[in-house]
């Protein structure tokens, strides 16, 4: 994972989360157990025995400045795990209320934070000051991300010639991008397409594999043309076995190739 761990404000506390290169969101389990009011060790053992759980270790930095490894679960696993907690068996009333809030809104809060810039959840016990403090925190983080995006866009614009197409800019870049980001480039250049449709188009045209373990993996033809690179990530499952996740990354050459291949032609 390349992105930093972030604090997602929720229900008067925070969730520690990280978004992987393939777009999957992972949340640290121990802080959530603490926020809810249930024992972490028991839940960790449950998930390690559960075949549908996707678990990873993410590294954080403690208050003493030392690195800490924390067990994290995927967003889908988080939703399924929360659904398995029987609130009627919880003796503590506050823990029961907290679990219900997390079951109803935690996954949505993670999605909102990473995809929309922020998420604020309010409970009956929150004071106006609590709500305002969380709102300010979310706003600050949102402004920081927007400023970074604006700066990156400004840097790219300065590199373009006055009448150059966007395709010319990405062709000169050594950077790679995900297929979802390529779909955005294609839309900017006149092709109405989303990520899922683009994956299907690339499979149909022989650039990505169509079946089995090779699904969405660049074909030999695509690799020989220099259109893709493959990012490999080790995924540790609940039973201890490790699999390799392969994510296609489109090269700068590939970005120009697909823009020229699929987008309407521009007049000079």
N, C-alpha and C positions, 0 to 999 in steps of 0.2 A: 504494500500500500504506500502510495506516495504522499497522500494528504495528511495534514496534521490532525491530531485528536482535538475535538472541539467540545465545549460544554453547551449542551442544549437545555435551555431553561424549561422546566416542566414541573407543575404541581408544587411550587414552592421550593424546589431543589433543582438539581441539574442531572442530566444523563450524559455520560462520556461516550462519544460516538466518533466514528471514522468512516469515510466513504472511500471504497477501493477504486482502483483504476477501471474496473469493469462496471462501475456504477452501483455495486451492492453496498448497503449501509450496514455497519456492524456496531453494536452497542455493548459496552462493558457490563457484565452481569452483576458483579459485586456491588457497585454503587446503586443499581436499581433495587437489589434485595434490601440494601440498607434504607433506601428511600421508602420502600413499601413496608418494611418492618418484619421481614421473614428471614430465616437463617440461610446464609449463602451456601455453606458447605453441603447441606442437604439438596439444594437445587442444583448445585454443580454436579453432584453424583447422579441425580436424576437425568440431567441432560447428557452426561457421559454414557449413560446406558440407553439413550433414546436413539433409534436408528434414523429418525428424520431430522435430527438436530445438526446444524452446520455451525461449527465452533472454530474460532481462531484465537491466537494470542496476539494482543496488541501491546505495544510498549508505551508506557507513560512515564512521567517524571514526578516523583513524590515531592512533598514539601521540603525534604532535606536535600533536594537536588539530585537524588540517585534514581536511576531508571528502575521501573517496576513493570513486570509482565502481568497482564490482566487477561482473564478469560473473557472473550467477547462472542456474541451470537449474532447471526444474520438477522435482518429485519423480519423475514418470514419466520425464522425460528423463534424470535422474540414474541411475535403475535401468537404462534401456536403454543408456546410454553405458558404464556399468561392465561390462555384459554383453558389450560389444564389445571389451573389452581382453583380448588374448590373453596370459595369464600365462606361457605357455611361451616367449614371445619376450622376457621380461624377464630380463636377466642378473643383476640384483641380487636375492639371495634374500630379503632383508627387504622389498623393494618387492613381490616376488611374493606374499609372505605377507600384506602389507597390502592389496593389491588383492583377494585372496580374501576377507578379512574384510569389506571394504567391499561387495563383491558380495553377500555373504551377509546382511549385517545393517545396512547404512547406512540404507536406506529405512525399515526397521522402527524404527530408533533415532529418526529424524525423526518418524515417526508417533507413537511412544510419548511423545516429549517434548511435542509440541503437543497431543495428544489425551488423554494419561494423566498428564501432569505431570512426566515425567522418564525418563531412560534411562541405564543403566550397562552398558557392555560390558567384559568382562574378558578379557585375554589371558594366556598362560602366563608372559610376562615381567613382568607386573605384581606389585609387592610389595603386602603388606597395607596399607602406608601409602598407596600410590598409589590403591588401591581405596577406602580410607576417605576420602581427600581428595576423590575424585570423588563419592562418595556424599554427603558433606557439602555439596558445591556444588549437587548436584541437589536435596537436601533444602531448602537455603536458598531456592532459586528456587521450589520447589514451595510452600513455606510463604508466600512473598511473594505468589504468585498466589492461593492460597487465602484469605489475609487480605484481598486486594483484592476477591475475590468475596464474602466474608462482609460486608465493609464496604458494598459496593454493595447487597447484599440487605437489610442493616439500614437503610440510607438509604431504600430503597423501602418497607419495612414501616412506617417512621415516618410516611410520607406517606399511608398508607391509613387510612380510617375503620375503626372496630372491626368492622363487619359488611360492609365493601365487598368486592365480588368483585375478583379480579385484573384482570378486563377493565376495570373502572372506573379502575384505576390506569394502565394503559397508554393508555387513551383520553385522559387528561389530559396525556400526555407528548408533546413535540414530536419525540422521538427515533424513528429508524427501526430496523428490524431485518431480518436476512436471513430467507429463507423457512424455513431450517432452525430458526432461533430461534423463528419463529412456530409451527412444529410442536410445539416444546416447550411453548409457552404453551397450545396446544390440548390437549395431553395433560394438563397441569395442570388444565384445566377439563373433563376427562371424555371427550375424543375420543381414541381409540387410533389414532394416525397418526404416520408418520415423514416425513422430508423428501421422499423420492422419491414416496411416495403423495400427499403434499400438492401437490407440483408437478403430478402427473397430475390431481388433483381440480381445481386451479385452471385447468388447461388445458381440462378437460372442461366446466367451468362458464363458460368464456368470459372469464376474468380474465387469462390469459396466452396468448400465441400458441402455435400447435400445430406449425408447420412452418417449414423453411428458416431464414433469418436471424432470423425473428421468434419462433423457439422460445423459450419461457419469458420473452419480453419482454412487459411489461404491454400489454394491449389498450387501444384508445381509450376503451372504456367504463370500464375500471378506472382510467385516468388521470383521466377526467372526474369520477369519484366521489371522487378524492383518496385512493385506496387504496394507491398505490405512488409511489415516486420511482425514477428510473433512474440508477445510477452507471456512468459510462463510464470504461474503462481502456484505454490504448494498449498493445498487445502487439507487440513487435518479434520477427519470426521470423528463422530462420537465414539466409534469402536476402535479408534486409534490408527486406522489405516490412512494413508496419505495419497491423494490423487493430484494430478497436475492439471490446472486450469489454463487453457491457451486462449489468449485474447488477441484478435487481429488488430494491428495498428497500421493505419494508412500513412505511407511515406509522403513527403512533399511531392515527389514525382507522381505518386499514385493519386494525390489530390488533383493535380492538373490533368492527369490522364482521364479521370472519371468526370471531371467538369467538362472537358472537351468532348468526351464520348456521349454524355447524357444530357447536357444542357443545350438549350436553344442557342444558335449561333448569334453572336453580337456583330453589329456593323462596326467597322472601324471608324 
